[in-house]
């Protein structure tokens, strides 16, 4: 229930929700000044949120810096949080990746470079999964297809959100890999909440952010003056994460 409620709450802080809401209000209000104001305001908001330069700058302030591969040490266990595959897509003879596939491709690179001895992939059915297709199993199948031995991958199939990712992963670490070196791997925008959830479980670890939304700041004409839907997506991702952090704090998850 909490998982669904958090998704509903996130809907009401989305930029497009505000834009549509203000336009609807302007349609029905009888006050001429308010009507004019709430016609102009959503247009201004739309211009702001669709600006590539502004959204990239905002996301750069949120995402941690990438860690160079040559600065990563050797870890006993890499913990990968899922959420980057499509579970309801058919046919079921392949893995369908969504945004953020770097979580698992960079994990593969770390393993191939000898920086990970074991990999835990965490994630269950999640939200709106049509069929019984565990997210962690999909990530494991990709790793196995890429040549990673089945014996070095542990699947955690029960977690439906970040809090549960941390709780279930901590159980495995404490049971099977106590007092070893751990590396947490997840999307850069999601690292703050993920790290706080893992720390709440009393786990000591290092971080490896992946799946970046950001680019280097650019003053190109397209970035500064041309509205882009991907900019709105960046803001939606940020707002969802901020809501998630606030909700997790309220629930005592972090």
C-alpha positions in Angstrom: 0.0 0.0 0.0 2.8 2.4 0.9 4.4 1.7 -2.5 1.2 2.7 -4.4 0.6 5.8 -2.2 4.1 7.0 -2.8 3.5 6.8 -6.6 0.2 8.7 -6.2 1.9 11.4 -4.1 4.7 11.8 -6.7 2.1 12.4 -9.4 0.9 15.6 -7.6 4.4 17.2 -7.6 5.1 16.6 -11.3 5.7 19.8 -13.4 3.1 18.7 -16.0 0.5 18.2 -13.2 1.0 21.8 -12.1 0.7 23.1 -15.7 -2.5 21.2 -16.4 -3.9 22.0 -13.0 -3.3 25.8 -13.4 -4.8 25.7 -17.0 -7.9 23.9 -15.7 -8.2 26.4 -12.9 -8.0 29.3 -15.3 -10.8 27.8 -17.4 -13.2 27.7 -14.5 -12.3 30.7 -12.3 -14.6 33.7 -12.7 -12.1 36.3 -11.5 -10.6 38.0 -14.6 -7.2 38.7 -12.9 -6.9 35.1 -11.7 -7.9 33.8 -15.1 -5.1 35.8 -16.8 -2.5 34.9 -14.2 -3.3 31.2 -14.3 -3.1 31.3 -18.1 0.3 32.9 -18.1 1.8 31.0 -15.2 1.7 27.5 -16.7 3.3 28.8 -19.9 6.2 30.3 -17.9 6.5 27.0 -16.0 6.5 25.0 -19.2 9.3 27.2 -20.6 11.3 26.8 -17.4 10.9 23.1 -17.0 11.6 22.3 -20.7 14.8 24.3 -20.8 17.7 21.8 -21.2 20.3 24.1 -19.7 18.4 24.7 -16.5 17.4 21.1 -16.0 20.9 19.8 -16.6 22.3 22.3 -14.1 19.7 21.3 -11.5 20.5 17.6 -12.0 24.2 18.2 -11.9 23.8 19.6 -8.4 22.0 16.5 -7.3 23.9 13.6 -9.0 27.3 12.7 -7.4 30.4 12.8 -9.6 31.3 9.6 -11.5 34.0 7.5 -10.0 36.8 6.7 -12.5 37.2 3.0 -13.0 40.9 3.1 -12.2 40.1 4.5 -8.8 37.8 1.6 -7.8 39.3 -1.0 -5.5 38.5 -4.7 -5.2 35.3 -5.5 -3.4 34.0 -8.8 -2.1 30.4 -8.0 -3.1 28.7 -5.5 -5.5 25.1 -4.8 -4.6 23.0 -3.7 -7.6 19.5 -2.3 -7.1 17.2 -3.1 -10.0 14.6 -0.9 -11.6 16.0 -0.6 -15.1 14.2 -3.4 -17.0 10.7 -3.8 -18.4 9.0 -6.8 -16.9 5.7 -6.8 -18.9 7.3 -6.5 -22.4 6.9 -9.5 -24.7 8.3 -11.8 -26.1 10.1 -13.1 -23.0 13.2 -14.3 -24.9 15.3 -11.3 -24.1 16.0 -8.5 -21.5 14.3 -5.2 -22.2 16.2 -2.3 -20.6 14.7 1.0 -19.6 16.7 4.2 -18.8 19.6 3.5 -16.4 20.9 0.3 -17.8 24.4 1.5 -16.8 23.7 0.1 -13.4 24.2 -3.4 -14.8 26.5 -2.7 -17.7 29.0 -0.9 -15.4 28.6 -3.8 -12.9 29.6 -6.1 -15.7 32.6 -4.0 -16.5 33.6 -3.9 -12.8 33.4 -7.7 -12.6 35.4 -8.2 -15.9 38.1 -5.9 -14.5 38.4 -8.0 -11.4 36.9 -5.4 -9.1 34.0 -7.5 -7.9 34.2 -11.0 -6.6 30.4 -11.5 -6.1 27.3 -9.7 -7.2 23.9 -9.3 -5.5 21.0 -8.2 -7.7 18.0 -7.0 -5.8 14.5 -6.4 -6.9 11.1 -8.2 -7.1 7.9 -7.5 -9.1 7.7 -3.8 -8.4 4.8 -1.7 -9.7 2.5 -2.8 -12.5 4.2 -6.0 -13.5 1.8 -8.0 -15.6 3.5 -11.3 -15.2 5.7 -13.0 -12.6 9.0 -11.7 -13.9 11.4 -10.7 -11.1 13.6 -7.7 -11.9 16.6 -9.3 -10.3 16.2 -12.4 -12.4 16.2 -10.3 -15.5 19.4 -8.6 -14.5 21.0 -11.9 -13.6 20.1 -13.4 -17.0 21.8 -10.4 -18.7 25.0 -11.0 -16.6 25.0 -14.7 -17.4 24.5 -14.1 -21.1 27.5 -11.7 -20.9 29.7 -14.5 -19.4 29.4 -14.0 -15.7 29.3 -17.4 -13.9 26.0 -18.2 -12.3 27.9 -19.1 -9.1 29.0 -15.5 -8.4 25.5 -14.0 -8.7 22.9 -13.9 -5.8 19.3 -13.0 -6.7 17.2 -11.2 -4.1 13.6 -11.4 -5.6 11.5 -9.9 -2.8 12.1 -6.2 -2.7 9.5 -3.9 -4.3 11.1 -0.6 -3.4 14.4 1.0 -2.3 13.8 0.4 1.4 13.2 -3.3 0.8 16.2 -3.5 -1.5 18.3 -2.3 1.4 16.6 -4.5 4.0 16.8 -7.7 1.9 20.3 -7.1 0.7 21.5 -6.5 4.2 20.1 -9.9 5.3 22.1 -11.6 2.6 25.3 -9.7 3.4 25.0 -10.4 7.1 24.3 -14.1 6.5 26.6 -15.0 3.6 29.2 -12.2 3.4 29.7 -10.8 6.9 32.4 -8.2 7.5 33.6 -7.9 3.9 34.0 -5.0 1.5 30.8 -3.9 -0.2 30.1 -1.7 -3.2 26.7 -0.2 -3.8 25.8 0.3 -7.4 22.7 2.2 -8.5 21.7 5.2 -10.7 23.4 8.5 -9.8 20.1 10.3 -9.2 19.0 7.5 -6.9 22.3 7.1 -4.9 21.4 9.4 -2.1 18.3 7.6 -1.0 19.8 4.2 -1.7 22.9 4.9 0.4 20.8 6.3 3.3 18.6 3.1 3.2 21.7 0.9 3.3 23.3 2.9 6.0 20.1 2.5 8.1 20.6 -1.2 8.0 24.1 -0.8 9.6 26.0 -1.7 6.5 29.3 -0.1 5.7 29.9 0.3 2.0 31.3 2.4 -0.8 29.3 3.9 -3.6 29.5 3.6 -7.4 26.9 5.8 -9.1 25.9 4.9 -12.6 23.1 5.8 -15.1 23.7 9.5 -15.4 21.0 11.9 -16.6 23.5 14.8 -16.9 25.9 16.1 -19.5 28.5 18.7 -19.3 26.9 22.2 -19.1 26.4 23.6 -22.6 25.4 27.0 -23.8 24.6 25.7 -27.3 21.5 27.3 -28.9 19.5 24.1 -28.7 20.1 23.7 -25.0 19.4 27.3 -24.1 16.5 28.2 -26.3 14.8 25.1 -27.7 12.2 23.4 -25.3 12.8 19.7 -24.9 10.6 17.0 -23.4 13.7 15.3 -21.9 14.2 18.3 -19.7 10.8 17.9 -18.2 11.7 14.2 -17.6 14.8 15.3 -15.6 12.6 17.5 -13.4 10.1 14.7 -12.9 12.9 12.4 -11.9 14.2 15.0 -9.4 10.8 15.7 -7.9 10.0 12.0 -7.5 13.3 11.4 -5.7 12.7 14.4 -3.4 9.3 13.1 -2.6 10.8 9.7 -2.0 13.4 11.1 0.4 10.8 13.0 2.4 8.5 10.0 2.5 11.2 7.7 3.6 12.3 10.1 6.3 8.7 10.3 7.6 8.5 6.5 7.6 11.8 6.1 9.4 13.4 4.2 6.5 16.4 6.6 6.4 
